[in-house]
Amino acid sequence: MQQLLAVIDHGEAAQRVVRVAARWAQRSGAQLSVFLPVALSMPKGLELGPGLLATVEHTSEMEAMDWLQTFLEQHHIAAEQHAAASRHWVRAIQHEVERMQPDLVFIAPDVAPKAGCWKQLLRQLARPTYIVHQDIVPQHFRVAISCLPDDVPHSLLNDALLGWGQRLAQLWQGDLWVSSALPSPLEMAPMVGETYAVGYVEASMQDAMRQGLQELLQTHGVPVERLTTGVGSIEAVLLQQQAQQAADCLLVGTVARSALSAFLVGNSAEVLEKRLPCDLLLLHPQDLQED
């Protein structure tokens, strides 16, 4: 990792995000940048002309830069600093990410001005994203991978997630576990084609999926003993495994699909982010070309 970006606001979450990002920068030798997006809100019915709007934005940015500089000095954090004022909070962050192309973006849910912005950002941010819930040194990493065979998007994500997990476990000298959710009879019905036939193939299909997962781990040099599986949705399996053996950081892909694919690993990041207290590292499909 060479470039890290921490996105903060003026609230309490800023301290946690900056401390964690600075710790990662020091550990990896990467350059840290801190970005403060200022969400401008206008009273209903009030429209400012281009000149006045530019003045408001400039004033807000200067105030934000002053605050950011003081904030980083108080916490003894050496980092590049940037602030931007915009009525479009998500777009401002996307623009900064596109400009910097960081290897990892650090952010916390509390930073978002409203829930809708946070949900939109998680779906659109085009770089690996580290959601900071805890201010700790990570030692235990868990990677959530899909057991869906012959599915190209999930296959690419599996490889990327395992690669990231191995690098992070090595970086922090921690341990790495791998989790996957096997389909239950209800979810197997679309794959089998006939509901009544599910019972005949359930065990053999699950065994085949486990075998495929073990072969994938062997390809990446991960001991098969580090694989844990469960039956049900990926959210339910990860919540159960987290309760049994807590991970400091969970790595999840964010492929958004429907039906069985969504059950296996799609549409899960938003649910897990709300229900798990550990940090999450999200990989997006658009990350895979470079990572």
C-alpha positions, 0 to 999 in steps of 0.5 A: 500500500502506498496511498491511504485516504481517511474521510472524516467530519467534525464529529467524534468519529473523526478521531477514531478514523484518523487514529486507525488510518495513521496506524495503518500508514505507519505500519505499511509505510504508506502516505496518509491523506485526510479529507474533510467533505463539508455538506452544504445545505440550503434552506428550502426555496432558496437558490443562490446565484453562481457567484454567491454560491462559489463564495459560500463554498470557498468560505466553508472550505477555508474554515474546514481547512483551518479546523482540519489543520488544528485537529491534526496538530492536536492529535500529532498526525502528519498527513496531507490535508484537503477539504471541499464544500459541496451540496453533494456529499457523496459526489465530493468524496467520489471526486477525491477518491478518483483524484487520489486513487488510494489503495484503501479508504478509511471511513466510519458510518457516523461521518455521513450527514444522513443515512441515505448518503452512507448507503449510496456511498457504500454502493458507489465508492470505487476503491477498497473501503475500510469501515472503522468501528473500533480503535484497535490493532487488528490481529484476527482477520476473517474473509467471507467468500462465495461457494457458488461454482462457475460464477465469474464475478464471485470467483474474481472477488474470492481471489481478491478477498483471499489475496487481501486477507493474506496481505493484511494478516502478514502486515499485522502478523495476525491470523486469517480465517475463511468463512462461507455459507452453504445453501440450505434446501430452500435455496437449493431448489432453484439450482436443482430445478425440482423441489422434491429432488432437493433432499436427494442432492443436498448432501452431495452438493454441499460436499462438492461446494466444500471441496471446491472451497478447500481447493481454492484455499490450497491454491492460495496457500491457505490451510484448509483448517482455516475454513469454516462453513455454515448453512444459511444466509451469509449474514446469519453464518457470519453473525454466528461465527463472529459470536463464536470466534470474534474477528477484528476485521471482516473482509467482504465483497459487495457484488449486488445480485439477485436470487441465489447469488445474493444469498451466497454473497451479494447484498450483504455488506450493508446488513453486516455493517449495521449488525457487526461491531468489528471493522469491515473491509469492502471490495467492490467489483470495480476494484478488481481490475487493479487489485 
